[in-house]
Amino acid sequence: MFKGSIVALVTPFKNGGLDRKALDGLLDFHLANGTDGVVPAGTTGEAPTLTAEEFVELVKAAKSRCAGKIPVIAGVGTNSTAKTVHNAKAAAEAGADALLVVSPYYNKPTPRGLQLHFEAVAGATKLPIVVYNIPGRTGVNITAETMSQLAKVRNIVAVKEAAGSIEQVMQIRAACNLTILSGDDALTYPMMALGATGVISVAANVVPKEISHLCRLGNSGDLAGSRAVHERLARLFKILFIETNPIPVKSALKLMGKCGGELRLPMCPMAPENEEKLRGVLKEYGLV
């Protein structure tokens, strides 16, 4: 389940609510282009702004489109253990195949607190769990030592590693047998060269076939081929983070005609000069 190109799916909005037509279109786009899994309600899906009802609807919609084809890995993490447990149970009831659980943001828990948090969530569900480490957003890093403790929990099986450190990837590999997924498109190739099995990708929202190809080459042992795809996509990876994710990727999908590009505060529309830069790069790749 935790292998290849897994898209960190945007949540399309229209007039303040979920845009179900656009959502179905995006899911069909991924199914037709080799995406190996979808993550609804993650960071790229603006999860903190979703209502409880929208969260359930989003997971159900993804499951109804993807059932029997590719797994749905629901983003359930919050900075409250109790709320994360609630989300985990709701996602399971909605049909999720697995859960992505980000480390608690803002609270800055100790390593022991992190361990207890993930153990509590894992104990409340039978679904497999992907730990999501992204200290740039959460304020705290999950070290390899803590990962090795989490790996002892039966249903904690993988990590989305987005600390931006190749050294930490190597430390996790040495410390435990958790499956490692890249959490940063620009590091997918080097992380796969070190044993990662794929990526939970922002860029796959706009170039799903290419990210899938990159991962398939890497997993088949063709690192030279994987590197060539990585190098070809480097400018796209960079432009998609010219502003805070998911602002650029949603703007790209709007320019591509895939959804309306509507964001929820505190995410705001892209600066006009940055959108022009984005449009220029998308043109280079033949996407607009």
N, C-alpha and C positions, 0 to 999 in steps of 0.2 A: 504493500500500500504506500510506503514512504520511499518512493523512488521516481526519478525523472522530473518532468516539469509540472509542478503543482502551482496553479495560479492563485495569487492573493487577489481575489476577485473584488473589483470595485462594486459599490452599491449604487445603481442608477436611481436618481430621484427625479420626480416631476411634480411641480406645484406643491412642494413640501412633503410629498409622500413617496412611497416606493413606486418605481416605474416598472411594472411587471412585464410589459411588452418588451422593453429594452433589456430587462434581466434575462428573459427567455432567449432573446436574440444573442446576448453575450454567451450564455451557456451553450447554445447551439454552435456558435463560432468556435468555442473551445473543443467541443466534441468532434467537430469536423476537421480540426487542425492538430490533433495529436496530443492535446494536453492530458496529463496523466492523473490529475486530481484537481479539485477546487476547494478553496478556503473562503467560504462566505463569513462575513462579520469579523474579519481581521482588522488590522490597522488600516490597510488600504481600503477596506469596506466601511470606514468611518464608524466602527463599532461603538465607540463611546457616545455617539449621538443617536443611536437606534433606540426606539422604545422596546419594551419587552415583547410586545405584540409583533412589531416589525422584525425583531430578531427571529422569532419562531417562523414567521411567514417566509423570511429569507432562506432559512435552512430547509423548510418544507419545499419551497420552490426549486432549490438546487437539487434536492433529493428526487423530486418528481421527474426532473429532466435527466438526471444523471444515473438513476438507479440501474444497476446491472451493467453499467458502462465504465464509469470511473468513480472513485470514492469522494465523499463529501466530508471534509475535515472542518468542523465548525470552530470558529474562534470564540472562546467562552471566557477568556481571562479578564479580570478586573483587578482593582486594588483592594477588594474586599474578598476574603476567603469565602464568607457565607454567600455572597452574591455570585461568585464564581461557581460554587457548588450548585446553586440554583440554576445558573445558566447551563451547566454540564448536564443536569437532569432534564432540563427543557430541550436541549439539543438532542439528547438521546431519544426522547419521546417524539421529536420531530423527524427522526430518521437518520441522524448523523452517523457516519461510519467510524469517526474518530474525532478527537478534540485537540485544538491548539490552545495552549494555556500560557499566556505571557506572564512574566514575573510581575508581582504587584508594583505598580508605578506610584510615585510620589511618597509612599510610606518609607521607602529605603530600609527594608527589613534586614536583619543580620543573616548570615548564612544559615543559622539554625531556624530562623523564622521562615526563610525561603523553603527549607526542607519540609518544615511542618505544613506550610501552605500547600505545596504540591502533593504531599502525602494525604492531606485532607481531601483534596479534589479527587485524587486517584481512588481513595477509599469510598467515594460516593458514586462511582460509576464502574461499569465493566468495560467501557470503551477504551481503546488504546489512546495514550496521551503523548502529544508532542510538546515538550517544554520549549518555550520561546524566550530566548535570551537576547535582549536588545537594550543594552545599558544606556545608549544615547537617548532613548525615550523614557526609560524607567528610572534611571538614576543609580542603579545598582547592577553589578556584574555577577552572574552565576558562574563561579569558578569551576574548574575541572574537578576539584576535590568535592564540591557540592554535587556536581553532576554524577560523580561516582557513587554517592549515597543515593541519589534519586534512581539510578539505574538498578538498584536492588528492589525497587517497587515493581511488582508484577506487570502492571499495565502502563508504566512509563517506559516507552520504547524508543523514543527518538528526540532529537533536539533540533530546533531551527536556530542556528547559530548566526547571530548578527552583531557580534561584538567588534567585527572588523579586524580581528586578529588571527592571522594564520598560525601563530605560535599557540594560541588557545585551542584551535582546532586540533593541532598535534597533541596537546596535553589531554584533551578529552579522549582522543583515540587511544592514547596510552593508558588512560585511567579506567576506562569502562567500555562496554560493548554497545552503547547507544548508537542507533543509526543517526548519522549526521546529515542534515540538510542545510544548504546555504540559505542565509536570510538576506543576501545582498547580491544582486545580479552581477555586479562588477567583480565579485569574488567566486562565482560559481565554478569557473574553470579551474582556478588554482585549488579550491577546496576539493573538487572532484579528483584532482591529481593526487590529493592526500587521503582520499578514501571516502569523501562524501558521496552520497548516492543520488543527489539531485538538488533542487532548489524550490523554495516557495517564493515565487517570482512576481515582481511588479511588472517587469517588461513583457511577461507573457500575456498581459492584457492586450497588448497591441501587436506583438509578433509571436503568437503561440506556436506556430509551426517551427520557427527558428529556434526558440528556446527548447522545445521538445527535441529537435535535431541535435543541438549542442549536448543535451543530457544523454541522449541515446548513444552518441559517439563516445562520450566519456565513460559510460557504463559498459560499453563493448570493448574498452581498452584502447580506442583510437584517440589518444590524447592530442596528437597532432591535428587531427580533424576537428576535435572539440575546440582546440586553441584557435584554429582558423575562424570558426564561427564566432568565438568570443571576441577576437580582434575586429571582425567585421561589424559587430554590434556595439563596440565600445562607445562610439559617439552617442548612440541612442541611450545606453545605460546612463551616461553622464547627464544628458539633457532631461531625462525623466526625474532627476533629483535636483534640478536647478532651483526649485522651490520645495517646500515641505510636501512629502508624499501624503495624500494622493492628488494634490493639486495638479501637477503636470500630467500625470497619466490620465486623469479624468478630462483634462483639457485636450489631450491627444485623442481620446476616444470621441470627444465632441467634434474635433476637426475631421476625424475619420467617418463621422456619421453613425457611430455605434450607440451613442446615448447623448443625452442633452448636456451633460457636463455640470449639472447643478450640484453644488456643495452645501454643506451645513456648517454654520458657524460653530467653532471659531475658524474652520477652513473657509477661505474666501477666494474669489476669482483671481486667476493668475494676472500678474502685472502685464500690461499690454506689450511692453518691450520684450519680456520673457516669452510671451506667447508667440511673438513673431520669430524669435530664435527657435522655439519648438517647432513651429510650422516649417521653418527652413530645413531642419534636420529630418522631419517626417517626409518632406519632399525628396530629400536625398535618398531615403529608403523606399521611395515609391508608395508611401502609405497614404498620401493625400494627393 
